[in-house]
Amino acid sequence: NPDELSMQCILIALNRFLQEKHGSKMAFLDGNPPERLCKPIADHIESLGGQVILNSRIQKIELNADKSVKHFVLTNGNIITGDAYVFATPVDILKLLLPEDWKEISYFKK
C-alpha cells in the first residue's frame, strides 16, 4: 500500500539507474528515461488539458484558508494556478518549501 510504504528505496534505486551510463538497460526501462518515462506522463497530462512547465523553480507554495494550494509562486515572479499540481522535486527541496501549515500533517512527517 503506497500510503504505508516509504518511496525512499525506490527513489534511491531510480536515482542509481538514472546515473549509470546504461541504467535504462538494466531491465528498468526499454529506452532512455526522458522518452520512456517522463514523456508519456507529460503527454497524458497534456492530453487531459493540463500543462507541463519545465525548468521552473518554485519559490513558495501559497495556501487558501482551508490549507489547500492557492497557487505556486515561481522564482521569476510568475504565479501558477491549477486544479491539481504535480511537484517534481527532490524531497530535500520540498521540505524547504513546505508551508508551515502542512508540517504537522502526518503525510508530510514521513
C-alpha positions, 0 to 999 in steps of 0.5 A: 500500500503506497500510503504505508510504504516509504518511496525512499528505496525506490527513489534511491534505486531510480536515482542509481539507474538514472546515473549509470551510463546504461541504467535504462538497460538494466531491465528498468526501462526499454529506452532512455528515461526522458522518452520512456518515462517522463514523456508519456506522463507529460503527454497524458497530462497534456492530453487531459488539458493540463500543462507541463512547465519545465525548468521552473523553480518554485519559490513558495507554495501559497495556501487558501484558508482551508490549507489547500494550494492557492497557487505556486509562486515561481522564482521569476515572479510568475504565479501558477494556478491549477486544479491539481499540481504535480511537484517534481522535486527532490524531497530535500527541496520540498521540505524547504518549501513546505508551508508551515501549515502542512508540517504537522500533517502526518503525510508530510512527517514521513 
